[in-house]
Amino acid sequence: MFGVATRNGLLLVDNYNNKFAQGMHLKDVIVKGSLERINAILMTALSSALGMLPLAIAGGAGNEILQPLAIVVFLGWFVYLHGINLVGHSCDLCQIWQVVDTQANPPTLQTRTEAVQRS
């Protein structure tokens, strides 16, 4: 599970970097980059999670040991893959790029005053 989630995260970040290098605005990079990769991420998560579904809902002898494991794995795919990959990476990269942009182009007193006046 961890390897697949890491691979999905790397592909998502690589897609963001490619779009950012093309000169797209930061919010467009995150929205369009996530929408392009969501199909692959969902298919990976669904195929693995649905493989655990029969074990999670099955009954019978010995199931009391394996059923909780299957439920945790089933729900873990959705929480981890969607929460961390799609939301977490997007928010982290947005903050990192804003810090890098601020360091590369430090705001002047005039731009700070204009920002305060607009808000």
C-alpha positions as CSV (number, residue, x, y, z in Angstrom):
1,M,0.0,0.0,0.0
2,F,2.8,2.4,0.9
3,G,4.7,1.8,-2.4
4,V,1.6,2.4,-4.5
5,A,0.8,5.6,-2.6
6,T,4.3,6.8,-3.0
7,R,4.3,6.1,-6.7
8,N,1.0,7.9,-7.1
9,G,2.3,10.9,-5.2
10,L,5.5,11.0,-7.3
11,L,3.5,10.9,-10.5
12,L,1.2,13.6,-9.2
13,V,4.1,15.9,-8.2
14,D,5.9,15.2,-11.5
15,N,2.7,16.3,-13.4
16,Y,2.5,19.5,-11.3
17,N,6.2,20.3,-12.1
18,N,5.6,19.8,-15.8
19,K,2.6,22.1,-15.8
20,F,4.5,24.7,-13.7
21,A,7.4,24.6,-16.1
22,Q,5.0,25.3,-19.0
23,G,4.2,28.6,-17.3
24,M,0.8,27.9,-15.9
25,H,-0.5,29.7,-12.9
26,L,-0.1,27.9,-9.5
27,K,-3.8,27.3,-9.0
28,D,-4.3,26.1,-12.5
29,V,-1.4,23.7,-12.1
30,I,-2.9,22.1,-9.0
31,V,-6.4,21.9,-10.4
32,K,-5.6,20.6,-13.9
33,G,-2.7,18.4,-12.7
34,S,-5.0,16.7,-10.1
35,L,-7.8,16.2,-12.6
36,E,-5.4,14.6,-15.1
37,R,-4.1,12.1,-12.5
38,I,-7.3,11.4,-10.6
39,N,-8.4,8.6,-13.0
40,A,-5.2,6.6,-12.5
41,I,-5.1,7.2,-8.7
42,L,-8.8,6.1,-8.4
43,M,-8.3,3.0,-10.5
44,T,-5.3,1.9,-8.5
45,A,-7.2,2.5,-5.2
46,L,-10.4,0.9,-6.4
47,S,-8.7,-2.2,-7.8
48,S,-6.8,-2.9,-4.6
49,A,-9.6,-1.9,-2.2
50,L,-12.2,-4.0,-4.1
51,G,-9.9,-7.0,-3.8
52,M,-10.2,-6.8,0.0
53,L,-14.0,-6.3,-0.1
54,P,-14.9,-10.0,-0.1
55,L,-12.8,-10.6,2.9
56,A,-14.2,-7.6,4.7
57,I,-17.8,-8.7,4.3
58,A,-17.4,-12.5,4.4
59,G,-18.5,-14.6,7.3
60,G,-17.3,-18.0,8.5
61,A,-14.8,-19.7,10.7
62,G,-11.6,-17.7,11.3
63,N,-13.1,-14.5,9.9
64,E,-13.0,-12.7,13.2
65,I,-9.2,-12.4,12.8
66,L,-9.0,-11.4,9.1
67,Q,-12.1,-9.2,8.8
68,P,-10.7,-6.3,10.8
69,L,-7.5,-6.3,8.8
70,A,-9.5,-6.3,5.5
71,I,-11.6,-3.4,6.7
72,V,-8.6,-1.4,7.8
73,V,-6.9,-2.0,4.4
74,F,-10.1,-1.2,2.5
75,L,-10.7,2.1,4.2
76,G,-7.0,2.9,4.4
77,W,-6.7,3.0,0.6
78,F,-9.3,5.6,0.3
79,V,-8.3,7.8,3.3
80,Y,-4.6,7.6,2.6
81,L,-4.6,7.8,-1.2
82,H,-7.2,10.6,-1.5
83,G,-6.4,12.5,1.7
84,I,-2.6,12.5,1.4
85,N,-2.0,12.3,-2.4
86,L,-4.7,14.6,-3.8
87,V,-5.2,17.1,-0.9
88,G,-2.0,16.8,1.1
89,H,0.4,17.1,-1.8
90,S,-1.5,19.9,-3.4
91,C,-1.6,22.0,-0.3
92,D,2.1,21.3,0.5
93,L,3.2,22.2,-3.0
94,C,1.2,25.3,-3.0
95,Q,2.8,26.5,0.2
96,I,6.3,25.5,-1.0
97,W,5.9,27.3,-4.3
98,Q,4.6,30.4,-2.6
99,V,7.7,30.5,-0.3
100,V,10.0,29.9,-3.2
101,D,8.3,32.6,-5.3
102,T,8.5,35.0,-2.3
103,Q,12.2,34.3,-1.9
104,A,12.9,34.7,-5.6
105,N,10.8,37.9,-5.9
106,P,10.7,39.5,-2.4
107,P,7.7,41.9,-2.1
108,T,8.5,45.5,-1.8
109,L,6.9,47.9,0.6
110,Q,4.7,49.2,-2.2
111,T,3.3,45.7,-3.0
112,R,2.7,45.0,0.7
113,T,0.8,48.2,1.1
114,E,-1.3,47.4,-2.0
115,A,-2.0,44.0,-0.6
116,V,-3.2,45.4,2.7
117,Q,-5.4,48.0,1.0
118,R,-7.0,45.4,-1.2
119,S,-8.0,43.2,1.7
